[in-house]
Amino acid sequence: MFLTDYYGTWKTDDVRQVPSVWSTMQAGHEEVEPFVLRSPPAGAPLLSGVADVDGFRHDDLDAYPLTRMIGPKGEDGDTTGLDFCESNPSVVMRVGEERGGPFRGARSQDGATSFAPFATLPFAKARNGRIVLSGSDCQRAVWVPQGAIPYFTSDGGQTWKPSQGAPKNAISDRWDYTHPLASDRTSSALFYLFHQGAFFVSSDGGQHFQQTAQLAAPPFDNRSGLPGPSVKTSPGVRGQVFVCLAENGLWRSDDAGLSFHPVAGIDYCQLFALGRPAPDSSQSTLFVYGVVRGVSGIFRSDDLGHSYLRIDSPSQPIGDQAMVMEADPRVFGRVYIGTNGRGTFYGQPR
């Protein structure tokens, strides 16, 4: 007898046996959909927060993880936000929601091997959204729950307080694929937030946000099947922050969000990532999924947009609806792309 369920296809050779014994008919889990990918500078090369089955610590990129980031009672759920502390990557926080379970947010001190739930929540129904940790203060983080204003913690999730001056609803839905929140990876206090064209900066660890710039952001519909605007910072470069804005391209600031200028050559920015510099460079390597100088594809720039190398193969697409992108800080040229139903792909120079 064969059986299909939420996890895939199962088979038993004798359904009359008590209890019957079932074996899976597939390797891995079909239709895994990442919300967030993070590649820390130490520990596992990749951490993934995914829909339905929580997320994974990927110690071996060419093998399926043996365990997942389960909640305190083991219920299936979503991890929509995930981040590590740059100065101590063994400290990881994640947020999301378990179906019928208690998980809303949790903290790890062993590189996402195990998690303990936050002692408190910002408010009773806080869930999902995005979370980022301070670059150097591993007790400090900012969380933007679904449909809410940002909240910050200075004690590792023991307590939460509302951020002043920040907009509400930067994450509107569980399936909202915008990534509007980032931390400066060199600082204990700098956080960045983007919402509907307005760019906000906090210089006091998430306590207060102030608008510093306005960017022309195209309208975004989270039902479009495409990722929305995203904000990322360069590891090791204080104040260097980027905003990806679809047909309005990719924008860069070198003064912690006070001013921005477009990155040359990018006609459409669907996704981007910043990774380990080239051997002869001190600049982060830039990866772009989109349209560069009139050509659709996946590109790498070792000089922050002066020149580009196409790195994908049109005859071997990675799957429909690329939704999230992350680059490796330890391996030059390695980049990860999460898709809407085809799991996570990675590529690197031969």
Secondary structure as GFF3:
##gff-version 3
##sequence-region A 1 350
A	DSSP	beta_strand	2	5	.	.	.	ID=ss1
A	DSSP	beta_strand	8	11	.	.	.	ID=ss2
A	DSSP	beta_strand	23	24	.	.	.	ID=ss3
A	DSSP	beta_strand	34	38	.	.	.	ID=ss4
A	DSSP	beta_strand	46	50	.	.	.	ID=ss5
A	DSSP	beta_strand	55	58	.	.	.	ID=ss6
A	DSSP	beta_strand	77	85	.	.	.	ID=ss7
A	DSSP	beta_strand	88	98	.	.	.	ID=ss8
A	DSSP	beta_strand	105	108	.	.	.	ID=ss9
A	DSSP	beta_strand	116	117	.	.	.	ID=ss10
A	DSSP	beta_strand	130	133	.	.	.	ID=ss11
A	DSSP	beta_strand	141	144	.	.	.	ID=ss12
A	DSSP	beta_strand	151	153	.	.	.	ID=ss13
A	DSSP	beta_strand	161	162	.	.	.	ID=ss14
A	DSSP	beta_strand	181	183	.	.	.	ID=ss15
A	DSSP	beta_strand	191	195	.	.	.	ID=ss16
A	DSSP	beta_strand	198	202	.	.	.	ID=ss17
A	DSSP	beta_strand	210	214	.	.	.	ID=ss18
A	DSSP	beta_strand	230	233	.	.	.	ID=ss19
A	DSSP	beta_strand	241	244	.	.	.	ID=ss20
A	DSSP	beta_strand	250	253	.	.	.	ID=ss21
A	DSSP	beta_strand	261	262	.	.	.	ID=ss22
A	DSSP	beta_strand	266	275	.	.	.	ID=ss23
A	DSSP	beta_strand	285	292	.	.	.	ID=ss24
A	DSSP	beta_strand	295	301	.	.	.	ID=ss25
A	DSSP	beta_strand	309	310	.	.	.	ID=ss26
A	DSSP	beta_strand	322	327	.	.	.	ID=ss27
A	DSSP	beta_strand	335	339	.	.	.	ID=ss28
A	DSSP	beta_strand	344	347	.	.	.	ID=ss29
###
